[in-house]
Amino acid sequence: IDAIEEVSLAEQQQRKPLSSVGEGLTILERANFTSILFSNDDNGFNDMLDNVDDCNSVDEATKLFRKSINPYGRKEDVDLAIKSFEERIPRIF
């Protein structure tokens, strides 16, 4: 039962609203997104975070994110990173 409650709490954390799409990113998450989705371009990643925060809708933010990325790596890793990041976007609206 404790494991079920822990998953439940983790899921609740992942659904909490964010004031910024970059809020709460761990160092590892930030490094992975920058490496895989932005080919190690820190400035490109940070610019995308700012630009996504300025969007007025989930659709606008998602489109901007997809246009901004310059992925590098295995398709599976890229697809997982895209999915993971896109799950954050609705939490800022």
C-alpha positions in Angstrom: 0.0 0.0 0.0 2.9 2.4 0.7 4.2 1.9 -2.8 0.8 2.8 -4.2 0.7 6.0 -2.1 4.2 6.9 -3.1 3.3 6.6 -6.8 0.2 8.6 -6.1 2.3 11.4 -4.5 4.8 11.3 -7.3 2.0 11.7 -9.9 0.6 14.5 -7.9 3.9 16.3 -7.9 4.1 15.8 -11.7 0.7 17.5 -12.2 1.3 20.5 -9.9 1.1 23.8 -11.7 4.3 25.5 -12.6 5.0 29.3 -12.7 7.6 28.6 -15.4 8.2 25.6 -17.6 11.8 25.4 -16.3 10.7 25.5 -12.6 11.8 22.5 -10.6 14.0 20.9 -13.3 16.8 18.9 -11.7 20.3 19.4 -12.8 20.2 16.0 -14.5 16.9 16.8 -16.3 18.3 20.2 -17.5 21.5 18.5 -18.7 19.5 15.8 -20.5 17.2 18.2 -22.2 20.1 20.5 -23.2 22.2 17.6 -24.5 19.5 15.6 -26.3 17.1 18.3 -27.5 19.5 21.2 -28.0 22.7 19.5 -29.0 24.4 21.0 -25.8 23.4 24.5 -26.7 22.7 26.0 -23.2 21.7 29.4 -24.7 19.2 27.8 -27.1 17.6 25.8 -24.3 17.4 28.9 -22.0 15.9 31.0 -24.8 13.3 28.3 -25.5 12.4 28.2 -21.8 11.8 32.0 -21.8 9.9 32.0 -25.0 7.6 29.1 -24.0 6.8 31.0 -20.7 5.7 33.9 -22.8 3.2 31.9 -24.9 -0.5 32.3 -24.4 -1.7 28.7 -24.9 -0.5 25.1 -24.7 -0.7 24.8 -28.5 1.4 27.9 -29.1 4.0 26.8 -26.5 4.2 23.2 -27.9 4.7 24.5 -31.4 7.4 26.9 -30.3 9.1 24.2 -28.4 9.1 21.8 -31.4 10.4 24.5 -33.7 13.2 25.4 -31.2 14.7 22.0 -30.7 17.9 20.7 -32.5 17.9 17.1 -31.3 21.0 14.9 -31.1 21.1 11.2 -30.2 19.2 8.0 -30.6 15.6 8.3 -31.8 14.4 6.6 -28.6 16.2 9.0 -26.4 15.0 12.0 -28.4 11.4 10.8 -28.5 11.5 10.2 -24.7 13.0 13.7 -24.0 10.4 15.4 -26.2 7.5 13.6 -24.5 8.9 14.3 -21.1 9.3 18.0 -21.8 6.0 18.4 -23.5 4.3 17.0 -20.4 5.5 20.0 -18.5 4.0 22.6 -20.9 0.3 22.4 -19.9 1.4 22.9 -16.3 2.2 26.5 -16.9 -1.3 27.4 -18.1 
